[in-house]
Amino acid sequence: MRKYVALMGEVKPPIDTKEIDTMQNSLMKTLGALNVSLDKDLAAIFILTAKNVFLALWSSVGRLMEAIERIRFAVWPCQVNFGIGIGEITTGIDKTHDLRSDGPAWWEAKTALETAKKSKRKTCGVTDAVISGLSDFDVSMLVGDSLVLLQAIRQRWTQGQAEMVETIVIANGFSTDLIQKDLAMNLGIDQPGLNKKMKSALVNDYFRTANTIQNLIDKELKNNK
């Protein structure tokens, strides 16, 4: 039976209640943009539910990791956690969630989200995103460790490096084939300076690792069509 990728995310609201509307507006704008750009990959679009929880269902993995990254940037500096579940959908699927789908994919996503929310309490293996439902144990462990490494890289970024990565992701996704001349111009620096900043921030390593995770999920989906 066919498998899907269910994504559940939850944003921890800012302490200052005056900033809640700003965060929610930014999140809704980003989710709307993702619904347009990722339409062919989504079985059910991104929606924002109560208490800053958002949902989406993917029929193909597409640009899953890019979408997650863009949501992180949209709600920064608020903390956001992601649960990604891989599994079957046992009900009908409505593109706009007017009729909510259900099945193992969503159950795995809920479990993964709860695990991600508890992750920050750990002394090692901290990650804001957890993937659950991969059938191969070794692959599941590899993906989990890779997500932890991605978190470690993000935590090393300065504000300037994070802004650079955001510019790259919005303009070019997670592709490592960058037109550095145009990117350097957008950032207001020369190409040698860009190369130095990208190397220092481990940008290409970050993108390659994220793309490897996507490829492993894609393989899982294709093996169960």
TARA-V919751 format. One record per residue. N is the residue number from 1. PSI is psi as a letter, one per 30 degrees, with the letter a starting at -180 (* if undefined). NEAR is the number of other C-alpha atoms within 12 Angstrom. D_LAST is the distance of its C-alpha to the last C-alpha in whole Angstrom. Layout:
n=N psi=PSI near=NEAR d_last=D_LAST
n=N psi=PSI near=NEAR d_last=D_LAST
This chain:
n=1 psi=k near=14 d_last=6
n=2 psi=k near=21 d_last=5
n=3 psi=l near=34 d_last=7
n=4 psi=l near=46 d_last=10
n=5 psi=j near=45 d_last=13
n=6 psi=k near=48 d_last=16
n=7 psi=k near=45 d_last=19
n=8 psi=k near=44 d_last=23
n=9 psi=l near=46 d_last=26
n=10 psi=k near=37 d_last=30
n=11 psi=k near=36 d_last=33
n=12 psi=j near=26 d_last=36
n=13 psi=l near=25 d_last=38
n=14 psi=l near=20 d_last=41
n=15 psi=e near=12 d_last=45
n=16 psi=j near=13 d_last=47
n=17 psi=f near=12 d_last=46
n=18 psi=f near=11 d_last=47
n=19 psi=f near=18 d_last=44
n=20 psi=e near=22 d_last=41
n=21 psi=e near=16 d_last=41
n=22 psi=e near=20 d_last=41
n=23 psi=e near=30 d_last=38
n=24 psi=e near=31 d_last=36
n=25 psi=e near=18 d_last=37
n=26 psi=e near=26 d_last=36
n=27 psi=e near=36 d_last=32
n=28 psi=e near=26 d_last=32
n=29 psi=e near=22 d_last=33
n=30 psi=e near=30 d_last=30
n=31 psi=e near=34 d_last=28
n=32 psi=e near=24 d_last=29
n=33 psi=e near=21 d_last=28
n=34 psi=e near=33 d_last=25
n=35 psi=e near=29 d_last=24
n=36 psi=e near=17 d_last=25
n=37 psi=f near=21 d_last=24
n=38 psi=g near=29 d_last=21
n=39 psi=e near=25 d_last=20
n=40 psi=f near=19 d_last=17
n=41 psi=f near=27 d_last=15
n=42 psi=k near=33 d_last=16
n=43 psi=e near=31 d_last=15
n=44 psi=k near=35 d_last=18
n=45 psi=l near=34 d_last=21
n=46 psi=k near=38 d_last=23
n=47 psi=l near=31 d_last=26
n=48 psi=k near=28 d_last=29
n=49 psi=a near=19 d_last=30
n=50 psi=l near=12 d_last=33
n=51 psi=h near=13 d_last=34
n=52 psi=h near=28 d_last=33
n=53 psi=k near=27 d_last=29
n=54 psi=l near=36 d_last=26
n=55 psi=l near=40 d_last=23
n=56 psi=l near=46 d_last=20
n=57 psi=k near=46 d_last=16
n=58 psi=k near=40 d_last=14
n=59 psi=f near=35 d_last=11
n=60 psi=l near=31 d_last=11
n=61 psi=e near=38 d_last=13
n=62 psi=b near=32 d_last=16
n=63 psi=h near=35 d_last=19
n=64 psi=e near=38 d_last=19
n=65 psi=e near=37 d_last=22
n=66 psi=e near=34 d_last=24
n=67 psi=e near=38 d_last=24
n=68 psi=e near=41 d_last=25
n=69 psi=e near=36 d_last=27
n=70 psi=e near=35 d_last=29
n=71 psi=e near=39 d_last=29
n=72 psi=e near=35 d_last=31
n=73 psi=e near=32 d_last=33
n=74 psi=e near=30 d_last=34
n=75 psi=f near=33 d_last=35
n=76 psi=k near=26 d_last=37
n=77 psi=g near=22 d_last=39
n=78 psi=k near=26 d_last=37
n=79 psi=k near=26 d_last=35
n=80 psi=k near=36 d_last=31
n=81 psi=k near=39 d_last=29
n=82 psi=k near=43 d_last=25
n=83 psi=k near=43 d_last=22
n=84 psi=k near=48 d_last=19
n=85 psi=k near=44 d_last=16
n=86 psi=k near=44 d_last=13
n=87 psi=a near=35 d_last=11
n=88 psi=l near=32 d_last=10
n=89 psi=k near=29 d_last=12
n=90 psi=g near=18 d_last=14
n=91 psi=a near=15 d_last=17
n=92 psi=l near=16 d_last=17
n=93 psi=k near=25 d_last=16
n=94 psi=k near=19 d_last=19
n=95 psi=e near=24 d_last=20
n=96 psi=g near=20 d_last=23
n=97 psi=g near=23 d_last=23
n=98 psi=e near=12 d_last=25
n=99 psi=j near=12 d_last=23
n=100 psi=k near=22 d_last=22
n=101 psi=l near=27 d_last=18
n=102 psi=l near=25 d_last=18
n=103 psi=l near=27 d_last=16
n=104 psi=e near=28 d_last=15
n=105 psi=e near=37 d_last=14
n=106 psi=e near=36 d_last=18
n=107 psi=e near=29 d_last=20
n=108 psi=e near=33 d_last=19
n=109 psi=e near=39 d_last=20
n=110 psi=e near=34 d_last=23
n=111 psi=e near=28 d_last=24
n=112 psi=e near=35 d_last=23
n=113 psi=e near=34 d_last=25
n=114 psi=e near=28 d_last=28
n=115 psi=e near=29 d_last=28
n=116 psi=e near=35 d_last=28
n=117 psi=e near=27 d_last=31
n=118 psi=f near=22 d_last=33
n=119 psi=e near=25 d_last=32
n=120 psi=f near=20 d_last=35
n=121 psi=f near=13 d_last=38
n=122 psi=l near=14 d_last=37
n=123 psi=f near=10 d_last=39
n=124 psi=l near=14 d_last=36
n=125 psi=h near=25 d_last=32
n=126 psi=k near=28 d_last=33
n=127 psi=k near=37 d_last=30
n=128 psi=f near=41 d_last=29
n=129 psi=k near=46 d_last=25
n=130 psi=k near=46 d_last=23
n=131 psi=k near=48 d_last=20
n=132 psi=k near=39 d_last=18
n=133 psi=f near=35 d_last=15
n=134 psi=k near=37 d_last=14
n=135 psi=f near=23 d_last=14
n=136 psi=k near=17 d_last=16
n=137 psi=e near=12 d_last=20
n=138 psi=e near=12 d_last=21
n=139 psi=e near=23 d_last=19
n=140 psi=e near=23 d_last=19
n=141 psi=e near=21 d_last=23
n=142 psi=e near=22 d_last=23
n=143 psi=e near=33 d_last=21
n=144 psi=e near=34 d_last=24
n=145 psi=e near=24 d_last=27
n=146 psi=e near=31 d_last=26
n=147 psi=e near=35 d_last=26
n=148 psi=e near=31 d_last=29
n=149 psi=e near=27 d_last=30
n=150 psi=e near=35 d_last=29
n=151 psi=e near=29 d_last=31
n=152 psi=e near=20 d_last=34
n=153 psi=e near=28 d_last=34
n=154 psi=e near=30 d_last=34
n=155 psi=f near=18 d_last=37
n=156 psi=f near=18 d_last=39
n=157 psi=k near=24 d_last=39
n=158 psi=l near=16 d_last=42
n=159 psi=e near=16 d_last=42
n=160 psi=e near=17 d_last=43
n=161 psi=e near=26 d_last=40
n=162 psi=e near=28 d_last=38
n=163 psi=e near=25 d_last=39
n=164 psi=e near=34 d_last=38
n=165 psi=e near=40 d_last=35
n=166 psi=e near=31 d_last=34
n=167 psi=e near=27 d_last=36
n=168 psi=e near=34 d_last=33
n=169 psi=e near=31 d_last=30
n=170 psi=e near=26 d_last=31
n=171 psi=e near=22 d_last=32
n=172 psi=g near=22 d_last=30
n=173 psi=b near=31 d_last=27
n=174 psi=g near=33 d_last=26
n=175 psi=k near=25 d_last=27
n=176 psi=f near=23 d_last=29
n=177 psi=i near=17 d_last=31
n=178 psi=k near=24 d_last=33
n=179 psi=j near=17 d_last=36
n=180 psi=f near=25 d_last=39
n=181 psi=e near=18 d_last=42
n=182 psi=e near=18 d_last=40
n=183 psi=e near=28 d_last=39
n=184 psi=e near=23 d_last=42
n=185 psi=e near=18 d_last=44
n=186 psi=e near=20 d_last=42
n=187 psi=f near=23 d_last=43
n=188 psi=g near=15 d_last=46
n=189 psi=l near=18 d_last=47
n=190 psi=l near=17 d_last=47
n=191 psi=e near=20 d_last=44
n=192 psi=e near=15 d_last=46
n=193 psi=e near=19 d_last=46
n=194 psi=e near=29 d_last=42
n=195 psi=e near=23 d_last=41
n=196 psi=e near=19 d_last=43
n=197 psi=e near=26 d_last=42
n=198 psi=e near=31 d_last=38
n=199 psi=e near=19 d_last=39
n=200 psi=e near=23 d_last=41
n=201 psi=f near=28 d_last=38
n=202 psi=h near=27 d_last=35
n=203 psi=e near=36 d_last=33
n=204 psi=e near=27 d_last=32
n=205 psi=e near=22 d_last=31
n=206 psi=e near=34 d_last=29
n=207 psi=e near=34 d_last=27
n=208 psi=e near=22 d_last=26
n=209 psi=e near=30 d_last=25
n=210 psi=e near=37 d_last=23
n=211 psi=e near=28 d_last=21
n=212 psi=e near=26 d_last=20
n=213 psi=e near=37 d_last=19
n=214 psi=e near=32 d_last=17
n=215 psi=e near=22 d_last=16
n=216 psi=e near=29 d_last=15
n=217 psi=e near=40 d_last=13
n=218 psi=e near=27 d_last=11
n=219 psi=e near=23 d_last=10
n=220 psi=e near=29 d_last=9
n=221 psi=e near=29 d_last=7
n=222 psi=f near=19 d_last=6
n=223 psi=f near=17 d_last=6
n=224 psi=g near=19 d_last=4
n=225 psi=* near=15 d_last=0
